[in-house]
Amino acid sequence: MLEQLQTHLSTIIKNIKGQGKISESNVSDVLRDIRIALLEADVNLKVAKKFVEHVKEKALGEKVLKSISPGQQFTKILFDELKFFLGGEAKPLEFDSSGLTVILLAGLQGCGKTTTCGKLARFLKKDKGKDSLLIAADLQRPAAIDQLITIGKSIDVDVYSEKNNDPIAVVKNGLMEAKRQGKDIAVIDTAGRLHVDEDMMNQLKSIIEVSNPNEILFVADGMTGQDAVNSSRSFNEAIDITGIILTKMDGDSRGGAALSIKHIIQRPIKFIGTGESIDKLDNFHPERYASRILGMGDVVSLVEKAQSVVDKESLENLEQKIKNQTFSLIDFQDQIKQIKKMGPLSEVMGMIPGANKLKMGDFSDKNLKWVEAIISSMTLKERINPGIINGSRRKRIAHGSGRPVQEVNALLKQYKQMKSMMKTMNKNKGKFKFPFM
């Protein structure tokens, strides 16, 4: 999601660290590189220009403390501007204080709107304890109603649908049913189109008029880059949206839509979809997102994810092993299994401060199976004390696992790196705490 922009900005910061101080002469090259990095990440041209102007103004206008290096100063400036352009502070959903909260989702066809309705209902149920009713008002796409019913069953959330060609009537009746059942929230799935058209907007306006929603959320496909920005602007001009959900942010999207959309239409990003499964919807935190773009990690999100998949007893046992320096390959294998539960490895590693500097080699999702195969081919003694694994043992392990010796060597190196990283983070846990500790 962010790798390309993160790599470019990390290189820029590294280069400026070599400068004695920030001056107008050396900052011009840096600003040009930043502008190129933003444009390659599919950031809107006007936004990229404005971003660079802000950075230049701050970089040349601030006095630098003797205790702060140019690299530290410039990193702080970039972080502040990224956070500002992403929206500043997280904007939570607005709930009705006394009755039914109505949330309407709108968007173009293919943006993942119907799936996002289910993700949102699950999120509200799991994280907020809210009981939702999903209203199937997308009557344009034949499979939309069946899809929403299937999603509702999978998350144990009721779905209201009827054989009616009038989406306005469906919404009216659905809201009456939500109130009758005493639901906390009604989530309305509306029809999408292949492009913005007058009929679509008129239908949406009519649905909004009868439903009076607390939130009108535009669902934008993060992989479409500037198309997502342009379509969100068109929707906002027509129906005055209250926020945005960016979907498919786990794919090849370069992050440009997230940086552009808030600044262009002045509406907050409230959620991002980070995967196809129903649990892959996260609150959008500009500060955390900015931190990850700069390779500074996102410890808060990391801890939240870890706490959702790892029990307290396991955390305490691991912390004790790291303190006693008895973290073995058995524990390493256990942690790989826990990390797999948290999501894609690249996403998890991106949340760990400094992990982008580690040379993790070929340690990725697609080859976690051979990692487990290699460890399974070791004796119990070797797993407990990897230091005894010499050349002949490595050959035997490679033969037993069906993997080359080079992969055995790489695994042992990665184990040492992870052990060292966890030991370092344990020492600094007053500043931040590793999620498995």
N, C-alpha and C positions, 0 to 999 in steps of 0.2 A: 504493500500500500504506500509506504513512504520511503522505500529504500533509495530510490533515485535522488529525490530531493535531499534526503538525509546525507547521502554520500557526498553530494556537491557542496552542501553547506559545511559539512565537517572538514572538507578539503580547504574551503575558504577560510574557516576559523584557524585551521592549522597553519596556513600561510601567513595570516596576520599575526600569529603568535611570534613569528620570527622577526617582526618589526620592533624597533626600539620604542616607537610611539605611533599613535594614530595621527596622521596629518593629511592635509588636502591632497598632497601629491601621491601618497600611497593608497588613500582610500578610494580614489577614482577607479582604479583597476578592480578593487574588491567589489565595489558597487556594480560595475559592469558584469562581473562574474555572478553576482547575486541575481541580477536582472535576467541573465541567460538561464540560470538554474530555475528561476520561477517560471519563465516562459516554457522551458522544457518540461516542467511539471504540469503544464496546461493551466497555469494561472492566467486569468484575464489580463489583457495588456494594460488597461487603465489601472487595474489593481496593482500590477507589478511595478508600474511607474510610480504610483503613489507610495507603495511600500519602500522603494529605494529612496524616494525623497525624504520620507520620515527617518529612515536609518541614517542618511547623510546628515540631516539636520541635527540629530542627536549625537552622532559620532564626532562631528566637528564642533559641537556646541557645549559638550560636557567637559568639565575638568576631571582629570584622572588622578585618583589618589595614588600615592607612592606605593602603597601596598597592593595595588591592583595592576595586573599586567594588561597590555593592549588586547590580548586574546580574551581575558576574562571580561573586560569592559565591553568588547564587541559582542561576545556571546550573550551578555545581559541585554544589550540593545536589541539584538536579533530576537531573543526570547520575548521581550516586552512587546515588540512590534508584531510578532507572530500571534501572540496571545490577543492583542488588540484587534488584529484583522480577522481572527477566528471568532471573535465575539466578546472577548473580555472575561466575563463570568458565565458559568453554566446557568441556563435558564430552564427551570423545571416546568412541568405541565401545570396549567391552571385548573384547579378542581372547584366544582360548585360546592359551596360551604353548607348548603342546606338540602340539596336534592340531587337529582340525576345529573352527572357530568356527561356532556355529549362531545365526542371527538370525531371529527370528520376527516377522512383521508382522501386526498385528490392527487392526480398525477397522470402522466401519459401511459399508454399501454406498454407493458413490458418492463416497467420500472420496479416491479416486485411489490406492488401495492397490496394485493390480496394477502400474500404471505406476510407482509409487514403488519397488516391488521391482526393476524394471529400472533405474531411476535409481540406486538404491543399489548394485546390482551393477556398473554402469558407473563410478560414483564410486570404489568400492573397487578396481576394476581400474586406472583411470587415475591416481588419486592415491595409492593404497597398494600397487599392484602385486600385488593379491590376486586369485587365480583362484577364481571363485564357481560354484556350481551353483544354479540357480533351481528350487525344488520347487513344482510346481503342485498345491496342496492345497485350492484353492477349487473345490469340486465343486458348489456351490449355483448359481453363475451359469454358464449354458451356454457363454458366450463367453470366460470367464476363462482357460481353458487355452490356447485358440487365441491369445488376446491376449498371454499370457506367452511363448508360443513365438515369435510374431512379434517381440516386443520382444527376446527372446534372440538371434534371428538378426541383428537390426539392430545389436547391440552386441557380437556374437561371443562370447556367453556361453551355455553349455550349459543346457538346461532338462530337468528330469526330470518326466515325466507318464506316466500309465497309465490304461487304461479300467477304473476301479475306483470303486465307490460309497462306499468306506470311506476317508476322508481320513487316518485314523490309519495305515492300512496303507500308503498312498501316502507319508506322511512317513517311516515306518520304512524302507521300501525306498529312498526317495530319499536318506536319510542313509547307508545302506549303499553306495549307488552313489557318493556324494560321497567317501566314504573309499576306496572301490576305485580311483577315478580320482585320488586324491591331491589333492583340492581343498583350498583354504585355508578357504573359507567356504561354508556352505549358507544360502541365503535362502529362507525358507518363506512362501509366499503362502497365507493362510487365508481362509475364507469370511466375507463380511460379511453384515449383515442391515440391514433398513430401520430397525430399532430394537433396543435391547438386550433380549435375551430369555434365558430359562433354558437352552433347548436350545443356543443359540449358545455360552454360557459353558461349559457342560458339555463341548461338543466341543473348545473351546479348551483347557480344563483337561486333557483326555485327550491332546491333541497335545503340550502342554507337558510332560506326564509322560513321554511316550515320547521326546521330542526333547531335553529338558534344555537349553534354549537359553541361550547366554551373554547374549543381549539379547532382551528382549520390547519391541518398539517399537509404540506406539499411533499410528496414522496418523489425524490429525484434519484435517478440512476447515476451513481458516482463515477461509473466507467465511461459515461458520455461526456465528461469534462465540461466544455463551454456550452454544449447543448443543454446540460442540466441547469446552468446559470441562466441561459436565455429563456428556457421554458418556465423556470421558477419566477422570473421577472414578469412574464406574460400572465401567469396565474395570479400573481400578487396584484397586478394592475386591475385584474377583473374581479377578484373575490376577496382581496385583502387577507392573505394568509397570516397565521400567527406564528408559524415555525416551519422548520424543514426536517425531514428525515432523509439522510443520505444512505442509499443502499449499495450493496456490492463493493464495499470499501476494503474487502479482503482480496480483491482480484488485482487486475493490472492497472487500476486507477492510480494516477500519480499524485493525488492529493490536491490538485489544482482547484477542483470544484469547492472543496471545503474552505480554501483560502479566499476564494472569490465571492462566493454566494452571499455571505453575510454583509460584506462591504457593498456589493452591488444593489441588493434589495432591502438592506437594513432590517432583516428578519433573522432571528437566531436559529442555528442548527440545534435541534433538541435531542436527536438520536442519530446513531450511525449503525447500519447493519454490517456485520463483520463476518458473515458466513451464511450458508444456505440453511443450516439447521435452525429449528424454531427458537432456540435459546440465544441465538447470535444477534442480539440487539442491545446496544449499550447507550447509557446516557452520554451526551457529548459534553466533554469538559475541555474548553479551549486551552486552559493552562497545561493540562496533561498532554494534549495533542501537540502543543508547541514544544513541550519538553522532549517528546519522542522524535519530532522532526529534527531537533538538534542533537539527537543521540544521547540525551541526558536521562533517558529511561522514564518510567511512569510507575513508581513504586506503589502508589495508592491503588491504582487499578490492578497491579500485580497481586497485592495482598488480598484485594477483594475477590479476585478470581481463585486464588489459592485457598482462601477460607471456604469457598463454596464447594471445593472438591476434596479437601484434605481434613481429616478429623483432628481434634486437638491433641489426642494422645500421640498420634504419629508425629505431629510437630514437635512435641516435647521430647520424644525419643530421639528425633533427628538432631535437635539442638544440643542434647546431652552428648551425642556421638561426636558432633563437631567440636564441642568444648574439650572433649577428651581425646580428640584427634584419632578417633577410631572409625571414621567415615570410610566404609569399604565399598568394593564393587557391588556387593549385595544391595547396599543403600543407594548406590549410584543407579542401579537397575530399577529400584523402587521409585526413585525420583523421576526417572524417564517416564515411567507409567503414569505418575501424577501429573507431569508436565503435559503429557498427551491428552489428559482429560481437560486441561485448561484451554486448549486450542492449538492452532498451528505453531510449531516451534519458533518460526521467524517472528511471529507476533509476540510470543512470550519473552523471547530473548530481547526484543526491542523495548520491553518494559524495564529491563534490568540496567541500572546505571553503569556505564562503562563496558557493557557486554559487547557493544559494537567494536571495541578495540581488541577483543579476544579473537584469536585465530581458531575458530571452531572447525575449520577444515570442512569435511563432507558430512558433518553431524547435522542432518536435516530430517524432516518428516519421512521422506521416501525411503531412507535407509535405517530407520530405527529398528526394523526387524532384524537386520544383520547384526546390529549392536547387541540385541538380546540373544541372538544365536551364538555369538562369540562368547558372551558371559556364561551362557548355559553350557558351553563346552569346557569350561574351567572346572577344576576341582574345588571343593569347598574351601580348602586351605588357600588356594590361589585367589579366590574371591575375597576372602577375609584379609589376606596379606598380599596385595598385588606386587609388592616389592620383590618377591621371590621369582617372579615370572621372567626367566632368562631367555636366551635365544632358542634353546631346544624346546622349552615349554611353549614358546610362542608358535613354533612350527607345529607342535602337536595340537595346540588350540585351533590354529588355522585349518589344519587337516580335518579336525573333528567338526568344525562349523561350516566347512565348505567355502571359506573365505580366504583371500590371500593374506600373507603375513603382514603386508603393508596396512591392511585394515585393522589388524590386531594392534599394531604399533600405534595407529591413529587413535584407536579407542582408548588405549592406556594413556596417551597424551591428553586426550580430552577429559578423561577422568581426573588427571592431575590438575588440569586447568579449572575444572568445576570445583574440586576440593579446595584449591587455593582461593578461588573467588568467594566461595561460601565462608571460608575462614576469615577473609578480609572483611566481608560484610558483617560477620558476627562481631568483629572487633569494633565496628563503626555503628552498631545498632542503636546507639543513642541518636544518630543522625537519620538513619533509615534502617529498616528491618527486613531481611530477606523473608519472603512469604512462607518458606518452609521452616522458619525458625521462631 
